[in-house]
Amino acid sequence: MLEAYGLSDLGCIRKNNEDYCLLAPELGLYLVADGMGGARAGEHASQLAAETVANYIWKSGRRDAETLVKAFEEANRAVKEAASQDSGMEGMGTTLVAVLEEENADDLLIASVGDSRAYLYQDGHLLPVTEDQTWVNEVGRRLGIDEDTLKNHPLRHVLTMAIGVSSPLRIHSYKIRPNPDACLLLSSDGLHGVVGVETIVSLLNTGQSFEDKCHSLIDAARKAGGPDNITVALIRTRKMEEPAA
């Protein structure tokens, strides 16, 4: 069981929160999703995807890379099916990034679809683990378009992959073995889209509790304008002592 804390915020402009954070230490599962769609479809997509992944992990009784990927595939099926049955949910989808403690090992398994991210914070450095599935990252940069132009490109918010709208689904998966006392940061683009790496590092490099650090990260995104919903989760990679029976 890992120490973890998560927080989700509406931001300064949006009228509803389409992000979803799920922390299930009893399953060794921690995830963030950022939904999209009209009306309340985005909210439904992110929650449905997150809960489908958790339910799949729970039912399988396994914690390995194959199970995590299959859980994402099941979430994709569930969101697509829900959208097909309700015209109000048509076109809904969600990003998804998840961390799973590998069974009987010190490794952490990470999977992602879309542009919600996982970072590893250790030894004072913030290291990206995941790669965005966006037009900017997968097309724009490969075309050699410079970073300043990409920041304001009309396609800068376009995803190349999302749960519920992509078939076949391309799932990025990773296995890491962090140093003791390192931590993982999961975030929707409401954080990393407006708050720079240096600011994030400065907020993590304090003696605050995880709860206070999450509030500080949310506050930084709001001070930067908070144009989107903001969700963060911090997970300490050192296992907590199990309570005595």
N, C-alpha and C positions, 0 to 999 in steps of 0.2 A: 504494500500500500504506500502510495506517494502522497506527500503533502501537496495540496493544490487549492487554488482559489480562483474564481472567475467572476467577471462583472460585465454586464451589458447595459448600454446607455442609448437613449433615443438620438442623441446628438442635438444640434441646434436648429435644424431645418426640417427634417423628416417628421411626418405626422404619426407614423407608426414604426415599430421596431421589427424589422425583418430578419435581424440576427438571432442566433440561438446558441447558447452555451450549455453543454452537458458535461458534468463531472460525475463519474461513477467509479470511485476508488475501489469498490467491492468487485468490479469487473476489470480493474486496471485500465479503464478507458476514460479519455479526456478529449473533448472535441469542440470545435467552433464551426458554425455554419452561417452563411450570409445569403438569405433568400432573395428572390426576384420574382416579379409578376405584378399584375394589376390588383387593385383593392387590397385584400388581405391574403392574396395567394402566396406572396413571398414569405410571410410569417408561417403559413401552413407548410410550405415546402421545406423550410429549414428545420422546423420542429419534427416533421414527419421523417425526414432523412436521418436526423440525429437519433430519434427514438428507434427507428428501424435498425440502425447499426448496433445500438445498445442491445436491442432484443435479440438480434442475430448472434452476437457474441455470447450473451447469456444462455441462449438455447444450445449453442454449439458446445459449450463447456471447454472451449479451446482458446488459447492465446498464441497464435502464430501468424506469420505474414499472410499465408494463404487464406486464413479465416478472415483477417481484416479486409483483404481485397474482395472476398466474396460478400462481406457485409456491405461494402460500398456498392457492389453490383446489385444487391438486394434493395438497397436504398434507392438506387436509380430506377429499378423496376417499380417500386412502391410509389414514387413521386409521379412517374409517367402514368401509371395506372390511375392514380387519384385525379390527375389532370384530365384524363380521357373521360372520366365519369361525371365531371362537373364543368360546364361551360365557363363558369366564373373563375375556374382554376386553370384554364387553358393557357399553356405557355409558361407555367410556373417552373422554377428551378432553383437551385442553390449551389453555392460553393460548399466545400466540406474539407476540413483538415482534422485529423485524429491522431492521437498518441495511444498506443496500447503497450502495456508492460508484457514483455514476452515471458511465457511460463517457464519457471525454473531456470531463469537466466538474468543477467544484469543488463541485457540489451533492451532498448526501447524501439518499437516499431512505429513508423509514421507513414500515413497515407494522405494524399491530397488530390483534390479536383478543384480547378478554378484558381482564384487568387487570394484566398485566405492562407495565411502563412504560419509556418513553425520556424522559430529561431532558437538557437542554443546560446545561452549566455553563460560563459565560463571564463575565468581568469581575466575578467574585466572587458571581454570582447563579446560582441553580439554577432553570431555567425548564422547566416541563412541556411536552413536545412532544405526547405522546399523550393520549387521553381514555379513561378506563375504560369498558368495556362491562359495567356492573354495575347491579343494581337500585337501589343507592344513588344512582349518578350519573345514570342515565337515567330513573328513576321517582321515587325519594324526594325528590331535590332539586327536581324539577319540580312536585311536589305541595306544596312549600313547607315540608317537614319540617325543623326546625332541626338544625344540625350535631351538637349534643350528643346529641340523640335518635338520629340516624343512626348514631353511633358504637357504640351498643348495640342497634340494631334487629335483630330476629331474622332479617331478610333481608339483613343487611349483607355476607354472604359470597357472595351469589347472583350468578352471572354471567348476563348476557343474551345472550352470544355466546361460543362456544368452537369450536376446531378439532375436528372429528370428531363433534360432536353437533348442529351447527346447519346447517340448509339451508332457504332459501339463506343463504349466508355473507355477513355484512356486514364488510368489511375497511376499517379506517381507514387512509388513506395520506396521507403528508406529504412535502414537499420543503423542505429547509432549506439555507442557505448560511452556515455558522458563521464567526465571526471566526477568524483564525489563532490557533492554540494553545488554542482552546476544546476542550472534551472532551464526549463523550456518556456518560451513565450509563444502562445498561440494568439493570433489576432486577425480580425477582419480588416478590410482595407480602410475602414473608418479610422483606424489608428495609423497603420504604416503608410497610408496614402497621403497623410498630412503632417505627420510627426517624423522628423529626421532621426537617423540612427544615433547620432551624437546625443540628442535629447533623450531618447529611449535609454541609452546606456547610462546617462547621468541619473535617471530616475530609478534604474535597477541597482545602481551602485550605491545604495544607502543601507542603513540598518533597519529600515522600516519593515513591518510585517508584509506578507503577500497581499493582504487586504488593502493596506495603505498604499502599496505600490500600484495595485490595480486602479485605485481611485486616482492616484497621481497621473497615471497614463491616460485615463479617461479625461481628466481635467486638461491635460496638455492638448489632446485632440479637440476638445471644446474651445480652448483658447485659440486654436488654429482655425477656428470657424465652424468646426463640427458639421461639415456638409452631409455626412452620412451617419448611419448608425455605427456605434463603436463597441466592439467586444474584445475583451482580453482575458486570457487565462494564463496563470503561472503555475508551473509544476516543478517541484524540487525533485531532482533525480535520485537523491538518496532516500532509500526506503525508511519509513517511520517504523519505530518499534511497535509490534502488535501488542495490544493490551493483554494483560494476564487473564487467564480464564478464571 
